[in-house]
């Protein structure tokens, strides 16, 4: 798992809002993340196909975790050929009335196991299919077929 180290405010400051969270850039996490991806996926079928799109995420200075995540989502959307909306909400809605509430998908401290169909992976011969990795694993291994793969997955877990 690739984790972004963050600067903590301290106990006196209390909790900080997501848009105020800053990465701890005293540690070269971006460079280490990119090298980790290169090491794991350089031999995958589509690493070079997406390398030029993804590498800038790990080279450009990052001062806001929110901005980094939004940029990452946009780049991944571009790689998949999916238009990512730019709109942001102004307030937090506790209850959603007219929309599908899928916020549980991003609860970092809860493991979410989604039953996905297997696809070829780089180290599959040694470890078998490893489910629930990242969109990068899917892109590097399935390439331009990644969106078709995702569209063919069951969404039953959304109604659980």
Secondary structure, DSSP 8 states (H G I E B T S, - for coil): -----B----TTT----GGG--B-TTS-HHHHHHHHHHHHHTTSTTHHHHHHHHGGGGTS----HHHHHHHHHHHHHHHHT--------SS--SS-SSS---GGGG-TTS-----------TTHHHH----S--HHHHHHHHGGGHHHHHHTS--GGGG-
